[in-house]
Amino acid sequence: MKIALLIFSFLSITLLAQENKEFTIDNCVSIFNFEMIEKTKVGYQYWFVDKDFLDGRTIKMSSVAPNSATHAPHVHQEDEFFFILEGKAEIYLEGKTKIVEGYASFYCPSNVEHGIRNVGEKELKYLVIKKYNK
């Protein structure tokens, strides 16, 4: 339920800024569909809102197998938010780490080295909220 509220709030704020796109209940509500996941080497990802829906703003859920990471710490131009749904994550930011569990958030400013990995024995699931530059 909290996930749905988070996604609804993000979309509601975003919709106010859009003038040239027709929004309907069908394209404004996204319900997880396991058949539409994108598999990764260590789990999967699911785009609730992809880069093409608006102006690059996205919400993606990542699932990572125990003791794994989707990729090594890295840097990119866009800032992003992470919201841990379940599992145990090690957050990396500019050489420092912190262990967090479900219902924790992590903000990464642009051009700062960051990463996230599953350090638990169960699946890690987290949301990534990001605006890709067009």
C-alpha positions as CSV (number, residue, x, y, z in Angstrom):
1,M,0.0,0.0,0.0
2,K,2.8,2.4,0.9
3,I,4.5,1.6,-2.5
4,A,1.3,2.5,-4.3
5,L,1.0,5.8,-2.4
6,L,4.6,6.7,-3.2
7,I,4.0,6.0,-6.9
8,F,0.7,7.8,-7.0
9,S,2.2,10.9,-5.3
10,F,5.1,10.9,-7.8
11,L,2.8,10.6,-10.7
12,S,0.3,13.2,-9.4
13,I,3.0,15.9,-9.0
14,T,4.5,15.0,-12.4
15,L,1.1,15.2,-14.1
16,L,0.6,18.8,-13.0
17,A,3.7,19.7,-15.0
18,Q,2.6,18.1,-18.2
19,E,0.5,20.1,-20.7
20,N,0.7,18.3,-24.1
21,K,0.1,14.7,-23.1
22,E,-3.2,13.0,-22.6
23,F,-3.3,11.2,-19.3
24,T,-5.8,8.4,-18.6
25,I,-6.4,6.1,-15.7
26,D,-4.9,3.4,-17.8
27,N,-1.6,5.1,-18.5
28,C,-1.3,6.8,-15.1
29,V,-1.6,3.6,-13.0
30,S,1.1,0.9,-13.2
31,I,0.6,-2.5,-11.5
32,F,3.5,-4.8,-11.2
33,N,3.4,-7.6,-13.8
34,F,6.0,-10.3,-13.4
35,E,5.7,-11.1,-17.2
36,M,7.1,-7.6,-18.0
37,I,10.3,-7.8,-15.8
38,E,13.7,-7.3,-17.4
39,K,16.1,-9.9,-16.1
40,T,19.6,-8.9,-14.9
41,K,22.6,-11.0,-14.1
42,V,21.6,-11.0,-10.4
43,G,17.8,-10.6,-10.4
44,Y,15.4,-8.4,-12.3
45,Q,14.1,-4.9,-12.7
46,Y,10.6,-3.6,-13.4
47,W,9.8,-0.1,-14.7
48,F,6.7,1.3,-13.1
49,V,7.4,4.6,-15.0
50,D,9.9,4.4,-17.9
51,K,11.9,7.2,-19.6
52,D,9.4,7.6,-22.4
53,F,6.3,8.2,-20.2
54,L,7.2,11.8,-19.3
55,D,10.3,13.9,-19.7
56,G,12.8,11.2,-18.4
57,R,11.4,10.9,-14.9
58,T,11.3,7.3,-13.9
59,I,10.4,4.8,-11.1
60,K,12.0,1.4,-11.3
61,M,12.0,-1.5,-8.9
62,S,15.2,-3.6,-8.7
63,S,15.4,-7.1,-7.2
64,V,18.9,-8.4,-6.3
65,A,19.9,-11.9,-5.3
66,P,21.6,-12.4,-1.9
67,N,25.2,-11.3,-1.6
68,S,25.1,-9.6,-5.0
69,A,25.0,-6.2,-6.7
70,T,23.7,-5.2,-10.1
71,H,26.9,-3.3,-10.8
72,A,30.0,-1.8,-9.1
73,P,29.9,1.7,-7.6
74,H,29.7,4.3,-10.3
75,V,29.1,7.9,-11.2
76,H,26.6,9.5,-13.5
77,Q,25.2,13.0,-14.2
78,E,21.7,12.4,-12.9
79,D,20.9,12.4,-9.2
80,E,18.6,9.7,-7.9
81,F,16.7,8.4,-4.9
82,F,16.6,4.8,-3.7
83,F,13.9,3.4,-1.4
84,I,14.6,0.0,0.2
85,L,11.4,-2.1,0.2
86,E,12.8,-5.3,1.7
87,G,16.0,-7.0,2.4
88,K,19.4,-5.8,3.7
89,A,21.4,-3.4,1.6
90,E,24.9,-1.9,1.9
91,I,24.8,1.6,0.6
92,Y,28.0,3.1,-0.8
93,L,28.6,6.9,-1.1
94,E,32.0,8.4,-1.8
95,G,34.0,5.6,-0.1
96,K,31.7,5.2,2.9
97,T,29.2,2.5,3.5
98,K,26.1,2.0,5.7
99,I,23.9,-1.1,6.1
100,V,20.1,-0.4,6.0
101,E,17.0,-2.6,5.8
102,G,13.4,-2.1,4.5
103,Y,11.8,1.4,4.6
104,A,15.1,3.2,4.3
105,S,15.9,5.8,1.7
106,F,19.1,6.9,0.1
107,Y,19.7,10.1,-2.0
108,C,22.6,10.2,-4.3
109,P,23.6,13.7,-5.7
110,S,24.7,13.9,-9.3
111,N,28.3,13.1,-10.2
112,V,29.0,11.3,-6.9
113,E,30.2,7.8,-6.7
114,H,27.6,5.5,-5.3
115,G,26.3,2.0,-5.2
116,I,24.0,-0.5,-3.5
117,R,24.4,-4.2,-2.9
118,N,22.5,-7.0,-1.2
119,V,24.4,-8.0,1.9
120,G,21.6,-10.2,3.2
121,E,20.5,-13.8,2.8
122,K,17.2,-12.9,1.2
123,E,16.2,-11.0,-2.0
124,L,16.8,-7.2,-1.9
125,K,14.1,-5.1,-3.5
126,Y,14.3,-1.3,-3.9
127,L,12.9,1.5,-5.9
128,V,15.0,3.9,-8.0
129,I,13.5,7.3,-8.7
130,K,15.5,9.2,-11.2
131,K,15.2,11.7,-14.1
132,Y,17.2,10.8,-17.1
133,N,18.5,13.7,-19.2
134,K,17.1,13.7,-22.7
